[in-house]
């Protein structure tokens, strides 16, 4: 049996605009969250677990 993997494609914040220079894009799957710099997409990605991503976002929101 092949597992179904959820893949959202790359997205960035709705608050991100053409004038905003400091943006990242995020791609979610069932097992990994990938983050990349919009200014240098070919530089690679940071891969973290969904639990780590949740902790990061929660920490940013409560800082």
Long-range contacts (C-beta under 8 A, 24 or more apart in sequence): 3-30, 5-29, 5-30, 5-31, 6-30, 10-36, 12-38, 26-53
